[in-house]
Amino acid sequence: MTLLKKEDLLAFYRFCTGCTRVPIDGFGSLQGTRNKYQKFCIETPAPLISSDSVDRLIEANTCFNRIYLPQYESKEIMRKIIFKILENDTDYFGKQ
């Protein structure tokens, strides 16, 4: 089992929230699109038309600090999906 490194955790955090740093006061002070506190949420996504959701990726709504986490059959499948997200990170905000 491969463990996530600190850089991987930060990249996944950016995927989930759109932010590159955790707020100094912690997750409780995450802000949404209207500069109001917006709690971090994990929800299950709407069902797919097909029943094959094993390869379904985790979806993120960064404006609302929310991710949609499908119910995977095992932790190992979820771990593979997370690594797939991290491997394909295009860094759409550009390199600084």
Kinemage of the C-alpha trace (Angstrom):
@kinemage 1
@onewidth
@group {chain A} dominant
@subgroup {mainchain}
@vectorlist {calphas} color= white
{ca met a 1} P 0.000 0.000 0.000
{ca thr a 2} L 1.434 3.365 -1.056
{ca leu a 3} L 1.052 6.224 1.376
{ca leu a 4} L 0.288 9.752 0.275
{ca lys a 5} L 3.178 12.174 0.660
{ca lys a 6} L 2.713 15.691 1.996
{ca glu a 7} L 2.868 17.065 -1.571
{ca asp a 8} L 0.139 14.620 -2.631
{ca leu a 9} L -2.104 15.680 0.241
{ca leu a 10} L -1.650 19.346 -0.667
{ca ala a 11} L -2.402 18.594 -4.332
{ca phe a 12} L -5.570 16.719 -3.330
{ca tyr a 13} L -6.551 19.603 -1.037
{ca arg a 14} L -6.150 21.982 -4.007
{ca phe a 15} L -8.285 19.624 -6.111
{ca cys a 16} L -11.033 19.718 -3.468
{ca thr a 17} L -11.007 23.419 -2.586
{ca gly a 18} L -9.121 25.276 -5.318
{ca cys a 19} L -6.796 26.678 -2.633
{ca thr a 20} L -3.081 26.049 -2.408
{ca arg a 21} L -2.885 26.474 1.372
{ca val a 22} L -4.966 25.490 4.354
{ca pro a 23} L -6.300 28.593 6.169
{ca ile a 24} L -4.194 29.594 9.160
{ca asp a 25} L -7.200 28.949 11.438
{ca gly a 26} L -7.773 25.493 9.922
{ca phe a 27} L -10.656 23.942 8.005
{ca gly a 28} L -13.231 25.778 10.124
{ca ser a 29} L -12.322 29.034 8.409
{ca leu a 30} L -12.597 27.856 4.785
{ca gln a 31} L -14.373 30.435 2.680
{ca gly a 32} L -16.708 29.959 -0.255
{ca thr a 33} L -17.323 32.150 -3.269
{ca arg a 34} L -19.000 34.964 -1.323
{ca asn a 35} L -16.282 35.293 1.359
{ca lys a 36} L -18.490 33.515 3.863
{ca tyr a 37} L -17.381 30.500 5.833
{ca gln a 38} L -18.127 27.372 3.822
{ca lys a 39} L -17.586 24.059 5.598
{ca phe a 40} L -15.771 21.276 3.774
{ca cys a 41} L -18.303 18.593 2.793
{ca ile a 42} L -18.073 15.071 1.435
{ca glu a 43} L -21.205 13.829 -0.327
{ca thr a 44} L -22.189 10.929 -2.528
{ca pro a 45} L -22.745 11.896 -6.164
{ca ala a 46} L -25.989 11.457 -8.054
{ca pro a 47} L -26.367 7.925 -9.400
{ca leu a 48} L -25.090 7.144 -12.879
{ca ile a 49} L -27.294 5.772 -15.615
{ca ser a 50} L -25.010 2.760 -15.923
{ca ser a 51} L -24.341 0.623 -12.878
{ca asp a 52} L -20.576 0.522 -13.491
{ca ser a 53} L -19.301 3.131 -11.034
{ca val a 54} L -16.043 1.356 -10.123
{ca asp a 55} L -13.982 3.724 -12.287
{ca arg a 56} L -16.000 6.837 -11.514
{ca leu a 57} L -13.730 9.676 -10.453
{ca ile a 58} L -14.143 11.868 -7.421
{ca glu a 59} L -15.795 15.156 -8.389
{ca ala a 60} L -15.061 18.502 -6.745
{ca asn a 61} L -17.078 21.692 -6.430
{ca thr a 62} L -14.318 24.064 -5.351
{ca cys a 63} L -16.601 27.092 -4.969
{ca phe a 64} L -18.377 25.344 -2.119
{ca asn a 65} L -15.487 23.252 -0.683
{ca arg a 66} L -17.357 20.078 -1.536
{ca ile a 67} L -16.324 16.758 -3.030
{ca tyr a 68} L -18.560 14.003 -4.338
{ca leu a 69} L -17.096 10.665 -3.313
{ca pro a 70} L -18.599 7.557 -4.948
{ca gln a 71} L -19.022 4.452 -2.811
{ca tyr a 72} L -16.090 2.350 -3.956
{ca glu a 73} L -15.905 -1.370 -3.280
{ca ser a 74} L -12.661 -1.016 -1.313
{ca lys a 75} L -10.185 1.482 0.071
{ca glu a 76} L -7.633 0.274 -2.466
{ca ile a 77} L -9.893 1.250 -5.385
{ca met a 78} L -10.418 4.679 -3.816
{ca arg a 79} L -6.649 5.049 -3.349
{ca lys a 80} L -6.073 4.219 -7.042
{ca ile a 81} L -8.650 6.817 -8.061
{ca ile a 82} L -6.981 9.464 -5.876
{ca phe a 83} L -3.592 8.687 -7.432
{ca lys a 84} L -5.176 8.862 -10.894
{ca ile a 85} L -6.437 12.360 -10.046
{ca leu a 86} L -3.008 13.408 -8.772
{ca glu a 87} L -1.195 11.955 -11.801
{ca asn a 88} L -3.450 13.837 -14.207
{ca asp a 89} L -3.321 17.155 -12.375
{ca thr a 90} L -2.734 19.718 -15.116
{ca asp a 91} L -2.142 22.560 -12.659
{ca tyr a 92} L -4.688 24.667 -14.513
{ca phe a 93} L -3.743 27.799 -12.582
{ca gly a 94} L -0.264 27.685 -14.101
{ca lys a 95} L 3.159 27.386 -12.559
{ca gln a 96} L 4.242 30.301 -10.421
